[in-house]
């Protein structure tokens, strides 16, 4: 690799905003320079998104069960050193967990141990136009940090909400980070990606190191059995009602009694069950992220809807 620094692009954003989907589009459209590798961070103990990204054919490394911006910072720095020495990619895309503070991640790239190997290129934040009010309610400081320390903001899922809500979000973004480029169209964003980012977030901006991850907790399960479909739907209704605490994100996969596989994608109070067809391995893997979770009650409820073999 010589003295050439590895170029780093960070695709950040809130839980379920569409970070992984954006990375898939970047790879699919060839909007990268080649020699690409991905470093994916999961707050939970199950690496759901890492498996999705591996299907793109790009080399993927993962850090699970922690957040790289705070408690997992040392692990993150060690992983960066390992990637540079073992793989030496030309470009590294990092997908932090959806509860990471961009200010803390930027600070890590100012460390000498990291700066001698990597150059921070672009920092993109994905904001879900539908669920962003939830994250403001959970932590306004966290929301502001994600916006303020971005070089480019992509507003996703605009087709799922009223135009007035999109207008209000764009106005809010401009208030927090005046002049920051914002796109609501994936094709426009990819074209802009290829031309480079003209406006960089000011390197002198500073926020005190935060403990945003302390606002969140995670709970992961893995079963060899699947779930009864109707019972799972009833359980999801109870989760939405707050019976098991404040659940912000659920992701994973399961198989029901018809041997049909599903991907479960829950953001805020919006849930999608995406059929994936018949699968050979009926294992169930789910990751829950929220606050003040009633873990034992949730675990008991999940045990009760498993398919008895």
Secondary structure, 3 states (H helix, E strand, C coil): CCCCCEEEEEEEECCCCCHHHHHHHHHHCCCCCCCEEEEEECCCCCCHHHHHHHCCCCEEEEECCCCCCCCCHHHHHHHHHHHHHHCCCCEEEEECCCCCCHHHHHHHCCCHHHHCCEEEEEEEEEEECCCHHHHHHHCHHHHHHHHHCCCEEEEECHHHCCHHHHHHHHHHHHHHCCCCEEECCHHHHHHHHHHCCCCCCCCCCCCCCCCHHHHCEEEEEEECCCECHHHHHHHHHHHHCCCCCEEEEEEEEEECCCCEEEEEEEECCEEEEEEEEECCCCCEEEEEEEECCCHHHHHHHHHHCECCC
